[in-house]
Structures are given as structure tokens and as C-alpha cells.
């Protein structure tokens, strides 16, 4: 099931890192609802203190691998230093907070998950995730956050190992290929990728042109310098 790693920022300069199987915006709404009622987590207290509209949420990573998301949650909490008192995370991540305590509640949650895991709900969540990537400002912000994560040797090592496993796992590659084909059927996604490649080609041509111009100017300068020296010698 598709999920994401997200980050919530507050006016205090502190943040909260979390993982959810829902779109990040949905998870933020759940945190706000909990803050209105009896939520006693540090993040709920922060929402009540600064106001519901004061915090902003960003999606850092999107993946359908739950174990992978939990693993990088630990690294992200460490990298962005969001564990209390420096942030609003109460645990180091990986497992999240404790789940429902009663058997009846667990059964209700299990039943809800079973109902939610329908094709329609999955497609709806995917569409929300896709729209989140369409926002240039949000995408740029996510890019900067991920670059910060990559500066962490532990995160970089984990990502390299994870990608190596993904390339070697046949089932994962089959599922990834199917997801890519399904995404390519979306006209908006296809147009965005084509436009992105077109811009990349233009940037490449510009870089090549600038490099040629610089080399040409240098050649002319050196040639002029040589002629000047030759004239002085005569």
C-alpha cells in the first residue's frame, strides 16, 4: 500500500517527522482533530499552542514499502533532530507510538483497514500523492529536505543498500514496472515527464553553448596575448 514519510514544521522552529499510509495532508488533519480533543502527544500540544493554521506539512518520500519508510523515519528523525526536546517526536521512530490497547479497538481498526484497501480508495490516495508532486514550490521544498537527508552517511548507506535490493528483487521490479506503466497512462503525468525531459535537453544545450563560448573567448585572449608578446619581441 502506498505511504509516505512526512515532516510538519511549526513557528517555534521545531518539527515532527512521521510515516503514514495516507496522503500527508490527511495525516495532518488527523493530528489537528486529535489536538482538538484529548490528544496528549507533544505534537498535539504544539498544535494547540500555535494554532492549527500555523503548521505546514511536507512530503519527503513516497513509497509502497512499509519497512523502508519505517527505516528512513528513524534516519530522518535523527538527521533533522526532531526528538524531544529539540522537536516534537516522542520516539526515535521505526515503530511509531503504541497502537490501540483493547482487542475490540484492534478489531475495528483491522476491519477499517480491510475496507479501506479497495481499488477505489487506493487509486484515490495515489491521485492525491500525484497532485502533491505537481506543486512546484512543494516539490522544491521536498527536494531540499531530501538533499539534507543525503548528507547523512547512515541515510546514504541505507538508500544505496535499499536500491541495490530493489534492483535484484524480481518481484519488486515487476511491480515497479507495472506502476510505471499505470502512471504513464495518466495524460497529466505523461505531459509532465515529457516537458521535464524537454527542459533538460534545453539546459544541456545551453550549458554546451556556454562552454563553447568560454573556450572561444579564452582562445582569442591567448591568441592576442601571444601576438602582443611577438610584437614586443620584434
C-alpha positions in Angstrom: 0.0 0.0 0.0 1.3 3.5 -0.9 2.6 5.5 2.0 4.9 8.5 2.7 7.4 10.0 5.1 6.3 13.5 6.1 7.5 16.5 8.1 5.4 19.0 10.0 7.1 22.4 10.7 6.0 24.9 13.5 6.7 28.6 14.1 8.9 27.5 17.0 11.4 26.2 14.5 10.8 22.7 15.7 9.4 19.9 13.5 7.8 16.5 13.7 8.6 13.5 11.4 6.1 10.7 10.8 5.1 7.9 8.5 1.6 7.3 7.2 -0.2 5.1 4.7 -2.4 8.1 3.9 -1.6 11.3 2.0 0.4 13.7 4.3 -2.4 16.3 4.3 -4.8 13.7 5.6 -2.4 12.8 8.4 -2.1 16.4 9.4 -5.9 16.7 9.6 -5.9 13.7 11.9 -3.3 15.4 14.1 -5.4 18.5 14.2 -8.5 16.5 15.1 -6.6 14.8 17.9 -5.4 18.2 19.2 -9.0 19.4 19.4 -10.0 16.5 21.6 -7.9 14.6 24.2 -4.7 14.2 22.2 -1.8 14.5 24.7 1.2 13.9 22.5 3.8 16.7 22.2 2.7 17.4 18.7 -0.9 17.8 19.7 0.1 20.3 22.4 2.2 22.2 19.9 -0.8 22.4 17.5 -3.0 23.8 20.4 -0.3 26.2 21.4 0.5 27.7 18.0 -2.9 27.2 16.2 -4.0 24.7 13.6 -3.1 27.0 10.7 0.4 27.8 11.9 2.0 24.5 11.0 2.9 23.3 7.5 3.4 19.7 6.2 5.8 18.4 3.5 6.0 15.0 1.9 9.6 13.9 1.9 9.4 10.4 0.5 6.7 8.3 -1.2 6.9 4.5 -1.3 4.8 1.4 -1.2 7.4 -0.4 1.0 6.3 0.0 4.7 9.6 -1.4 6.1 11.6 1.0 4.0 9.5 4.0 5.2 9.9 3.0 8.9 13.7 2.6 8.4 14.2 6.0 6.9 11.8 7.6 9.5 14.5 6.7 12.1 17.2 8.3 10.0 15.1 11.4 9.3 14.3 12.0 13.0 18.0 11.8 13.7 19.0 13.9 10.7 16.5 16.7 11.4 16.9 16.4 15.2 13.2 16.3 15.9 13.3 14.1 19.0 12.1 15.9 22.1 13.1 18.4 23.4 14.6 19.6 20.1 11.4 18.6 18.2 8.0 17.0 18.7 8.8 13.3 18.1 8.4 11.3 21.4 10.1 8.2 20.0 13.1 7.6 17.7 10.8 6.2 15.0 10.6 2.9 13.2 7.6 1.6 15.2 5.6 4.7 15.9 3.5 5.2 19.0 1.7 2.3 20.7 -1.4 1.2 18.9 -4.9 0.5 20.3 -4.9 -1.3 23.6 -8.2 -3.1 23.6 -8.9 -6.2 21.4 -12.2 -4.6 20.3 -10.5 -1.5 19.1 -7.9 -3.5 17.3 -10.6 -5.5 15.5 -12.3 -2.2 14.5 -9.1 -0.9 13.1 -8.4 -4.1 11.2 -11.9 -4.1 9.7 -11.5 -0.4 8.7 -8.1 -1.2 7.0 -9.7 -4.1 5.2 -12.5 -1.9 3.9 -10.1 0.9 3.0 -7.9 -1.3 1.0 -10.2 -1.3 -2.0 -9.1 -0.4 -5.5 -11.1 2.9 -5.4 -9.5 4.1 -2.2 -6.0 3.1 -3.3 -6.5 5.0 -6.6 -7.8 8.0 -4.7 -4.8 8.1 -2.4 -2.4 7.7 -5.4 -4.1 10.6 -7.2 -3.7 12.8 -4.1 0.0 11.8 -4.0 0.4 12.7 -7.7 -1.2 16.1 -7.2 1.2 16.8 -4.3 4.1 16.3 -6.7 2.5 18.7 -9.2 3.1 21.7 -6.9 6.5 23.2 -8.0 7.0 25.0 -4.6 6.3 21.9 -2.6 8.4 19.8 -4.9 11.4 22.2 -4.5 11.0 22.1 -0.7 10.9 18.3 -0.6 14.0 18.3 -2.8 15.9 20.5 -0.4 14.9 18.3 2.6 15.9 15.1 0.8 19.3 16.7 -0.1 19.8 17.3 3.6 19.0 13.7 4.3 21.5 12.5 1.7 24.2 14.4 3.6 23.8 11.8 6.4 26.2 8.9 5.8 23.8 6.4 7.5 20.9 7.5 5.3 23.0 7.4 2.2 24.3 3.9 3.0 20.7 2.7 3.7 19.4 4.1 0.5 22.2 2.6 -1.6 21.6 -0.8 0.0 17.8 -0.5 -0.5 18.2 0.4 -4.1 20.6 -2.5 -4.6 18.0 -4.8 -3.2 15.2 -3.4 -5.3 17.3 -3.9 -8.5 18.0 -7.5 -7.6 14.4 -8.5 -6.4 12.5 -9.8 -9.4 9.0 -9.3 -7.8 9.8 -5.8 -6.8 11.0 -4.9 -10.3 7.8 -6.4 -11.8 5.6 -4.4 -9.5 7.6 -1.2 -10.2 7.3 -1.7 -13.9 3.6 -2.2 -13.6 3.3 1.0 -11.5 5.3 2.9 -14.1 3.1 1.7 -16.9 0.0 2.6 -15.0 1.4 6.1 -14.2 2.3 6.6 -17.9 -1.3 6.1 -18.8 -2.1 9.3 -17.0 -2.0 12.2 -19.6 -1.0 14.8 -17.0 1.9 12.6 -15.7 3.0 11.8 -19.2 2.9 15.5 -20.2 4.9 16.5 -17.1 7.6 13.9 -17.8 7.9 14.9 -21.5 8.1 18.6 -20.5 10.7 17.8 -17.9 12.9 16.0 -20.5 12.4 18.8 -22.9 13.7 21.3 -20.4 16.6 19.1 -19.5 17.6 18.9 -23.2 17.4 22.7 -23.4 19.5 23.2 -20.3 22.1 20.7 -21.7 22.3 22.6 -25.0 22.7 25.9 -23.1 25.5 24.5 -21.0 27.3 23.2 -24.0 26.8 26.5 -25.8 28.2 28.5 -22.8 31.2 26.1 -22.5 32.0 26.6 -26.2 31.7 30.3 -25.9 34.0 30.4 -22.9 36.6 28.2 -24.7 36.4 30.5 -27.8 36.9 33.6 -25.7 39.9 32.0 -23.9 41.4 31.0 -27.3 41.0 34.6 -28.6 42.6 36.0 -25.4 45.5 33.7 -25.5 46.0 34.4 -29.2 46.0 38.1 -28.6 48.5 37.7 -25.7 50.8 35.7 -27.9 50.7 38.3 -30.7 51.4 41.1 -28.3 54.4 39.3 -26.9 55.6 38.6 -30.5 55.3 42.3 -31.5 57.2 43.4 -28.4 60.0 40.9 -29.1 60.4 42.4 -32.6 
